[in-house]
């Protein structure tokens, strides 16, 4: 009987410790700021794709390319502190990398710097 009671105390202590170390719900959610960066990049990427297919000249393509690159760099540079942001950023950038678009040294530098962010 005493052993059984002790097991209950140990079990409740373990459960309380697990709950204390688990991040709050807001930590698991994606932030509005990161969501906006993703949307800005998607929009810039679509505009770049449209510029490539249009015959308005190289100037429009170059401008659209620079805008898309800036938007992607903003995603790379975002300091994803919350668990939800870290997971969303990693998933998003893995999709970009599969397309072969995460290829500039500036992308890697921004990613590495974003991991050193201190709040």
C-alpha positions in Angstrom: 0.0 0.0 0.0 2.8 2.4 0.9 4.6 1.5 -2.4 1.5 2.1 -4.4 1.0 5.5 -2.8 4.6 6.4 -3.4 4.2 5.5 -7.1 1.3 7.9 -7.3 3.4 10.7 -5.9 6.2 9.9 -8.4 3.8 9.7 -11.3 2.1 13.0 -10.4 5.6 14.6 -10.0 6.7 13.3 -13.4 3.4 14.6 -15.0 3.8 18.0 -13.3 7.4 18.3 -14.5 6.4 17.3 -18.1 3.6 20.0 -18.1 6.0 22.6 -16.7 8.6 21.9 -19.5 6.0 21.8 -22.3 5.7 25.1 -24.0 2.4 27.0 -23.7 0.0 26.9 -26.6 1.1 30.3 -27.9 4.6 28.9 -28.2 3.4 26.2 -30.5 1.5 28.6 -32.8 3.0 30.4 -35.8 3.3 34.1 -35.2 1.4 36.6 -37.3 4.7 38.3 -38.2 6.2 35.1 -39.7 2.9 34.3 -41.5 3.1 37.8 -43.1 6.7 37.2 -44.2 5.7 33.9 -45.8 2.8 35.7 -47.6 5.1 38.5 -48.8 7.5 36.0 -50.2 4.8 34.0 -51.9 3.4 37.2 -53.5 6.9 38.3 -54.6 7.6 34.8 -56.0 4.4 34.8 -58.0 5.2 38.3 -59.3 8.6 37.1 -60.4 7.1 34.1 -62.1 4.7 36.4 -63.9 7.5 38.7 -65.0 9.5 35.9 -66.4 6.6 34.8 -68.6 5.7 38.3 -69.7 7.6 39.8 -72.6 7.9 43.3 -71.1 11.7 43.0 -70.9 14.5 42.2 -68.7 14.1 45.2 -66.5 10.8 44.0 -65.0 12.3 40.5 -64.4 15.3 42.0 -62.6 13.1 44.1 -60.3 10.8 41.2 -59.6 13.8 39.0 -58.9 15.3 41.5 -56.4 11.9 41.8 -54.6 11.6 38.0 -54.4 15.2 37.8 -53.1 14.5 40.5 -50.4 11.4 38.7 -49.3 13.2 35.4 -49.0 16.1 37.0 -47.1 13.5 38.4 -44.6 12.2 34.9 -44.0 15.7 33.6 -43.6 16.6 36.4 -41.2 13.5 36.1 -39.0 14.6 35.1 -35.5 12.2 32.1 -34.9 12.2 31.9 -31.1 8.8 30.2 -30.5 8.5 26.5 -31.2 5.7 27.1 -33.8 7.8 29.6 -35.7 10.8 27.4 -35.7 8.9 24.5 -37.2 7.0 26.7 -39.7 10.2 28.4 -40.8 12.0 25.1 -41.2 9.2 23.6 -43.2 8.8 26.7 -45.4 12.6 26.9 -46.2 12.8 23.2 -46.9 10.1 23.7 -49.5 12.1 26.6 -51.0 15.4 24.6 -50.9 13.8 21.6 -52.7 13.1 24.0 -55.6 16.8 25.0 -55.6 16.1 28.6 -54.6 17.9 28.8 -51.3 21.2 29.1 -53.0 22.7 32.5 -52.2 25.4 32.9 -49.6 23.2 35.7 -48.1 20.5 33.1 -47.4 22.9 31.0 -45.4 24.3 34.0 -43.6 20.9 35.3 -42.7 19.8 31.9 -41.4 22.9 31.5 -39.3 22.5 35.0 -37.9 18.9 34.4 -37.1 19.8 31.5 -34.8 22.1 33.8 -32.7 19.2 36.2 -32.0 18.8 37.1 -28.3 15.7 38.6 -27.0 
